[in-house]
Amino acid sequence: MPYSPQNLAALEVLMQFSSPTGLEGIKIHKTAAPELISAAKYLFEGGFITQVDGGYLTQLGIETTEHAHSLFYLLNSGNDA
């Protein structure tokens, strides 16, 4: 089952959190790409982030972002060659 464009945009937003601890927030500006604005809204409505335009990670968001970061590093670990 492939990732949908909405899934990929949500992952892109989650990857903007430099640390999955929930201590640092982000802001998706009104001038951001429409798919990122939509993804932030989707993540907010799903309980992953605290504000419709970013904010901080919730506990669910922290766990999800940890997985997103892990997946990113696993997929990119073989690209050093």
Protein Blocks (a to p, Z undefined) as FASTA:
>chain_A
ZZdfklmmmmmmmmmpmbfnlpaccdddfkbcfklmmmmmmmmmnopambfnlpjadfkl
mmmmmmmmmmmmmmmmmmmZZ
